[in-house]
């Protein structure tokens, strides 16, 4: 018995399983996509808690003009518009006062760090007084330092509570 025959038979079987003719390759592209919405946060929140600041008043009824600075961690993953607005136009009281007393406290407010808004003064001329705006050039993560500089009053202040809301608005640009 010859050992060559089974080897030839094996080679034939192997060759018969190979494709005849030319083989063709193919590719499939899988395109990946993600959409990240633009956002900004202050102190890690899209709705941060109010920050209460007391402006000191001297014993003689005059405002203390010491500079007040607050710092907030801000993150925006895109360019953003930033505005600084006094909602009441100054710190005002509901107290009625006769002549010789002031019933408002004006102040200058501005920002630096995350974005620079030059200090501008309230004027006690109405609500929603825009003090300044700025736009970031792209995504930013930095502290926003807000400065509040009370302005000396012309007359002693009438007794009462003086209130205003200084609003920092940060809106991502889509």
Residue pairs with C-beta under 8 A, 6 or more apart in sequence:
36 77
38 76
38 77
38 78
38 172
38 173
38 174
39 46
39 76
39 77
39 78
39 172
40 46
40 74
40 75
40 76
40 77
40 80
40 170
40 171
40 172
41 48
41 74
41 75
41 76
42 48
42 72
42 73
42 74
42 144
42 168
42 170
43 49
43 72
43 73
44 73
44 75
48 72
51 70
51 72
53 68
53 70
53 148
55 63
55 64
55 68
55 91
55 105
55 107
55 148
55 150
55 162
56 63
56 64
56 66
57 63
57 64
57 157
58 64
60 156
61 101
61 156
61 157
62 152
62 153
62 156
62 157
63 105
63 150
63 151
63 152
63 153
63 157
64 150
65 149
65 150
65 151
65 152
66 150
67 147
67 148
67 149
68 147
68 148
68 149
68 150
69 145
69 146
69 147
69 148
70 145
70 146
70 148
71 113
71 143
71 144
71 145
71 146
72 143
72 144
72 146
72 168
73 141
73 142
73 143
73 144
74 114
74 140
74 141
74 142
74 143
74 144
74 170
75 140
75 141
76 136
76 139
76 140
76 141
76 170
76 172
77 139
77 172
78 138
78 139
78 172
78 173
78 174
79 135
79 136
79 137
79 138
79 139
79 172
79 173
80 115
80 135
80 136
80 140
80 170
80 171
80 172
80 173
81 133
81 134
81 135
81 169
81 170
81 171
81 173
82 111
82 114
82 115
82 117
82 133
82 134
82 135
82 136
82 144
82 168
82 169
82 170
82 171
83 130
83 132
83 133
83 167
83 168
83 169
84 109
84 110
84 111
84 117
84 120
84 130
84 131
84 132
84 133
84 146
84 166
84 167
84 168
85 128
85 129
85 130
85 131
85 166
85 167
85 169
86 109
86 122
86 128
86 129
86 131
86 164
86 165
86 166
86 167
87 127
87 128
87 164
87 165
87 166
87 167
88 127
88 163
88 164
88 165
89 122
89 123
89 124
89 125
89 126
89 127
89 128
89 129
89 164
90 104
90 105
90 106
90 107
90 122
90 123
90 124
90 164
91 104
91 105
91 106
91 107
91 122
91 162
91 163
91 164
92 103
92 104
92 105
92 124
92 162
92 163
92 164
93 103
93 104
93 157
93 158
93 160
93 161
93 162
93 163
94 160
94 161
95 103
95 158
95 159
95 160
96 103
96 158
97 103
97 158
100 155
100 156
101 155
101 156
101 157
101 158
102 153
102 154
102 155
102 156
102 157
102 158
103 157
103 158
103 160
104 124
104 162
105 150
105 151
105 153
105 157
105 162
106 121
106 122
106 123
106 124
106 150
106 151
106 153
107 121
107 122
107 148
107 149
107 150
107 151
108 119
108 120
108 121
108 122
108 147
108 148
108 149
108 151
109 119
109 120
109 122
109 131
109 146
109 147
109 148
109 149
109 166
110 116
110 117
110 118
110 119
110 120
110 131
110 132
110 146
110 147
111 117
111 132
111 134
111 144
111 145
111 146
111 147
111 168
112 145
112 147
113 142
113 143
113 144
113 145
114 136
114 140
114 142
114 143
114 144
114 145
115 134
115 135
115 136
115 140
115 144
116 134
117 131
117 132
117 133
117 134
118 132
119 147
119 149
120 131
120 132
121 131
121 151
122 129
122 131
122 164
123 129
135 173
144 168
146 166
146 168
148 166
